[in-house]
Amino acid sequence: MGAQPGDAAEFTDLESAAMVAALGAAREGFRGANPLVGAAVLTADGQIVTGHHGGAGTPHAEVDAITTAHDLDIDLSTSTLFVTLEPCAHHGRTGPCTEAIINAAIPSVVFASPDPNPLAAGGGSILAEAGLTVRSGLHEEDSRALNARWVRSMTEARPFVTAKIAQSLDGAVAASDGTSQWITSAESRVHAHEVRSRVDAILVGTGTALADDPRLNARNHDGIALDDQPRPVVLGNSDLPVTSFLALNPNTLHLPTHDVREALDQLHAAGVRHLLVEGGPTVLGAFFTAGVVDEVFCYQAPMLIGPGRSSVEGLDIGTLQDALHLVPDDTETPAVSRLGPDFLLHFATGT
């Protein structure tokens, strides 16, 4: 016996409110290799306690909510757990959520949508077979919309792709003489390095590698390397100077191709599930054109450069009707926020 699907009429207003709270909690997480997931414990007296998944390797939303409930001395044996995605049933970096739910003696579970990942799906059936009451379908469309781009990247067997743009108010990443350090503020750079620290790999083209000799690592505000480091990736046919930082780094992966899909296939085969693309403009344009950018962080400086290099090139858009539209995204941070003098714009791309 598996999870029983329901319709809106089968759920109470309080149950609906609990799932809305779980969806809100899910938006506190980071987009990337794992889906955004939130959970909420609804007690017998109507109290709602939430939890969320904070990214790969951190407790899943169900465990986070259960832990908070335990800390508050909530009686889980009379409570219902609401989850925005079917509880996982596999061992990854953490144990299966189904096991944690059963061990917590929670009698009833409601999840919004089934897990589309075949490696993790089936948790609803496992819980039902263990004697729990399991229902699904509450706010399912909202749950699916939340993770639409993650599902697409998983279905296409490629990394989830985050694009980073740091530009002036008139959309330039460098002045006409090529100078670019620094357009954005120290606060923006700290945030960008935090993003670097949670991805599997960071990619630039050979043009950027040759011009800037970057390290492509993640550092704090003092320039000290963070604990979690991305794998440096260089896209393009040109050789790297043997004395460059990237050539001297044994972990650097050089992909001698300009084919974005081919590069993503190779990265996926190498275990990369979250890729940060930092440029240059031609590489960013190629990823946008290929339709594989899932998330965008745009650091907007209050600066006018005049004639310079555009932040994204090669889109081949000749009319406004063909413009690539982005969706403001308030997961993790507000869709628009301040970083020192700069503005951080956070977008998801449409499906």
C-alpha positions in Angstrom: 0.0 0.0 0.0 1.5 3.3 -1.1 0.8 6.9 -0.4 -2.8 7.9 -1.0 -3.2 10.9 -3.3 -5.8 13.5 -2.2 -7.5 16.6 -3.4 -7.8 20.0 -1.7 -11.2 19.1 -0.3 -9.7 16.2 1.7 -7.3 18.5 3.7 -8.3 20.8 6.5 -7.4 24.5 6.5 -4.9 23.8 9.3 -3.3 21.1 7.3 -3.1 23.4 4.3 -1.5 26.0 6.6 1.1 23.5 7.7 2.1 22.6 4.2 2.3 26.3 3.3 4.7 26.7 6.3 6.8 23.8 5.0 6.9 25.4 1.5 8.1 28.7 3.1 10.7 26.8 5.1 12.0 25.1 1.9 12.7 28.6 0.4 15.3 29.1 3.2 17.6 26.5 1.6 20.1 26.8 -1.2 19.5 25.8 -4.8 21.9 23.3 -6.2 22.7 19.6 -6.3 19.7 18.8 -4.0 16.1 19.9 -4.2 14.7 22.6 -2.0 12.7 20.8 0.7 10.8 22.0 3.8 8.9 20.2 6.5 6.5 21.1 9.2 5.3 19.2 12.3 1.6 19.9 13.1 0.8 19.1 16.7 -2.5 17.8 18.1 -3.2 21.3 19.5 -2.4 23.1 16.3 1.2 24.2 16.8 3.4 24.2 13.7 7.2 23.7 13.8 9.2 23.9 10.6 12.6 22.7 9.3 14.4 22.8 6.0 17.2 21.2 4.1 20.3 23.5 4.1 22.2 21.8 1.2 24.2 18.7 0.4 25.5 16.9 3.5 23.3 18.8 6.0 20.2 17.3 7.8 17.2 16.8 5.5 14.1 18.9 6.2 12.3 16.1 8.0 15.2 15.5 10.4 15.5 19.2 11.0 11.8 19.6 11.9 11.9 16.5 14.0 15.0 17.7 15.9 13.4 21.1 16.6 10.2 19.4 17.8 12.2 17.2 20.2 14.0 20.4 21.5 10.6 21.9 22.2 9.4 18.7 23.9 6.6 18.2 21.4 4.8 14.9 21.5 5.4 13.5 18.0 3.3 10.4 18.6 0.2 12.6 18.2 1.5 14.9 15.5 1.5 14.9 11.7 4.6 15.6 9.5 4.1 17.7 6.3 6.9 17.5 3.7 7.1 19.4 0.4 8.7 16.4 -1.3 8.3 12.6 -0.7 10.6 11.5 2.1 13.7 9.9 0.7 14.3 6.2 1.1 18.0 5.9 0.2 21.4 6.2 1.9 23.3 9.2 0.6 25.5 11.5 2.7 22.8 11.2 5.3 20.5 8.3 6.2 17.0 7.8 4.7 14.4 10.1 6.0 11.9 7.3 6.2 14.0 5.7 8.9 14.1 8.9 10.9 10.3 9.4 10.6 9.6 5.8 11.7 12.1 6.1 14.6 10.4 9.3 15.7 7.1 7.4 16.1 5.2 9.9 14.0 1.9 8.3 13.0 0.9 10.4 10.0 2.7 12.0 7.0 1.5 14.2 4.2 3.9 15.1 1.3 3.2 17.5 -1.5 4.7 15.8 -4.5 6.4 12.5 -5.3 10.2 12.4 -5.5 11.1 12.4 -9.3 14.6 11.0 -8.5 14.4 7.2 -9.0 17.3 6.7 -6.5 15.4 8.4 -3.7 11.7 7.7 -4.5 9.4 5.2 -2.8 9.5 6.6 0.6 5.7 7.0 0.8 5.2 3.3 0.2 7.9 2.4 2.8 6.2 4.6 5.4 2.7 3.1 4.6 4.1 -0.4 4.9 5.4 0.5 8.3 1.9 1.3 9.4 1.9 5.1 9.1 -1.0 7.0 7.5 0.4 8.5 4.3 -1.3 11.1 2.1 0.0 13.2 -0.8 -1.0 15.9 -3.2 -1.4 18.9 -0.9 -0.1 22.0 -2.7 1.6 19.7 -5.2 1.8 22.3 -8.0 3.6 24.7 -5.6 6.1 22.0 -4.7 6.7 21.1 -8.3 7.2 24.8 -9.3 9.7 25.3 -6.5 12.1 22.6 -7.9 11.3 22.8 -11.6 14.8 23.6 -12.7 16.4 21.0 -10.4 14.1 18.4 -11.9 15.1 19.5 -15.3 18.8 19.2 -14.6 18.3 15.8 -13.0 16.2 14.6 -16.0 18.9 15.8 -18.4 21.6 14.1 -16.4 23.7 17.2 -16.1 24.9 19.5 -13.2 22.6 22.2 -11.8 24.1 25.4 -13.3 24.4 28.6 -11.4 25.6 31.6 -13.4 27.4 34.5 -11.7 27.5 38.0 -13.2 29.3 41.0 -11.6 28.7 44.1 -13.6 28.4 47.9 -13.7 25.0 49.7 -13.9 25.4 49.8 -17.7 26.0 46.1 -17.9 29.8 46.0 -18.4 32.3 43.6 -16.8 35.3 45.5 -17.9 36.2 49.0 -19.1 37.3 49.6 -22.7 41.0 49.1 -21.6 40.2 45.7 -20.1 40.4 46.7 -16.4 37.9 45.0 -14.2 39.2 44.8 -10.6 37.1 45.7 -8.9 33.7 46.6 -10.3 31.8 45.2 -7.3 32.4 45.7 -3.6 34.2 43.6 -1.1 30.9 42.6 0.4 29.8 41.3 -3.0 33.0 39.3 -3.4 32.6 37.7 0.1 29.1 36.5 -0.9 30.4 35.2 -4.3 33.1 33.2 -2.5 30.4 31.8 -0.1 28.6 30.6 -3.2 31.8 29.1 -4.6 32.3 27.1 -1.4 29.0 25.2 -1.8 29.3 24.2 -5.5 31.1 21.1 -6.8 33.0 23.0 -9.6 33.6 26.5 -10.9 34.1 27.1 -14.6 35.6 29.8 -16.7 36.7 30.0 -20.3 40.3 30.0 -21.5 40.0 33.7 -22.3 39.3 34.5 -18.6 42.0 32.1 -17.5 44.6 33.6 -19.7 43.6 37.2 -18.9 43.2 37.0 -15.1 45.2 34.0 -14.0 42.5 33.2 -11.4 42.8 30.7 -8.6 39.1 29.8 -8.8 39.0 28.9 -5.1 36.8 30.0 -2.3 38.2 32.5 0.2 36.9 34.5 3.2 37.2 38.2 3.6 40.8 37.9 4.7 41.8 35.9 1.7 42.1 32.7 3.6 40.9 29.5 1.8 37.6 28.2 3.1 37.2 24.5 4.1 35.0 23.5 1.2 36.6 24.1 -2.2 35.2 23.8 -5.7 37.0 22.0 -8.5 38.4 24.5 -11.0 37.3 23.9 -14.6 38.5 25.6 -17.7 36.5 25.5 -21.0 38.2 25.9 -24.3 41.0 24.8 -26.6 43.9 27.1 -25.6 46.6 25.7 -23.4 47.2 27.2 -20.0 50.6 28.7 -19.2 52.5 26.1 -17.2 53.2 28.7 -14.4 49.5 29.8 -14.1 47.7 29.0 -10.9 45.2 26.7 -12.7 48.0 24.8 -14.5 49.8 24.3 -11.2 46.6 23.0 -9.4 46.4 19.2 -9.9 42.7 19.4 -9.4 42.1 21.6 -12.4 40.0 20.0 -15.1 40.6 21.4 -18.6 37.8 20.6 -21.1 39.2 21.3 -24.6 35.8 22.0 -26.2 33.4 24.9 -26.9 30.4 22.5 -26.8 28.4 23.3 -23.6 26.5 20.1 -23.7 29.6 18.0 -24.2 31.2 19.8 -21.3 28.3 19.2 -19.0 28.3 15.5 -19.9 31.9 15.2 -19.0 31.4 17.1 -15.7 28.4 15.0 -14.8 30.4 11.9 -15.4 33.1 13.3 -13.2 30.6 13.6 -10.3 29.8 17.3 -10.6 26.2 18.0 -9.6 26.4 21.8 -9.0 28.4 23.9 -11.4 29.1 27.7 -11.0 29.8 29.4 -14.3 31.7 32.7 -13.8 32.5 33.7 -17.4 33.8 35.3 -19.4 30.9 36.9 -21.3 31.2 34.6 -24.3 31.0 31.5 -22.1 28.1 32.9 -20.1 26.3 33.6 -23.4 26.9 30.0 -24.6 25.4 28.5 -21.4 22.4 30.8 -21.6 21.9 30.0 -25.3 22.1 26.3 -24.6 19.2 26.7 -22.1 21.1 25.1 -19.2 21.4 28.0 -16.8 19.2 27.2 -13.8 20.0 30.1 -11.4 21.6 33.5 -11.7 23.4 35.7 -9.1 23.9 39.2 -10.5 26.1 41.6 -8.5 25.1 45.1 -9.7 27.5 47.9 -8.9 26.4 51.6 -8.8 29.0 52.5 -11.4 28.9 53.6 -15.0 31.8 52.4 -17.2 30.8 53.5 -20.7 32.1 51.6 -23.7 33.4 48.3 -22.3 32.7 44.6 -22.5 29.1 43.5 -22.0 28.6 41.0 -19.2 26.9 38.4 -21.5 27.8 38.1 -25.2 26.7 35.9 -28.1 23.0 35.5 -27.3 22.0 36.1 -30.9 18.7 37.9 -29.9 17.5 40.2 -32.6 14.1 41.2 -31.3 12.5 41.9 -27.9 10.1 39.0 -28.5 13.0 36.6 -28.3 14.4 37.9 -25.1 15.4 35.5 -22.4 13.2 36.1 -19.4 14.4 35.5 -15.8 12.2 35.0 -12.7 13.0 36.8 -9.5 13.9 34.2 -6.9 13.5 34.8 -3.2 15.0 31.5 -2.1 17.9 31.8 0.3 17.9 35.6 0.0 15.4 38.2 -1.2 15.3 38.5 -4.9 16.8 42.0 -4.5 19.1 42.7 -1.6 22.0 45.0 -0.6 25.7 44.0 -0.3 27.5 47.2 0.8 27.0 49.7 -2.1 25.9 47.0 -4.5 22.7 45.2 -5.3 22.4 41.4 -5.4 19.8 40.2 -7.9 18.8 36.6 -7.6 17.0 34.9 -10.5 15.8 31.5 -11.5 15.3 30.7 -15.2 12.0 29.7 -16.6 11.2 26.1 -17.6 
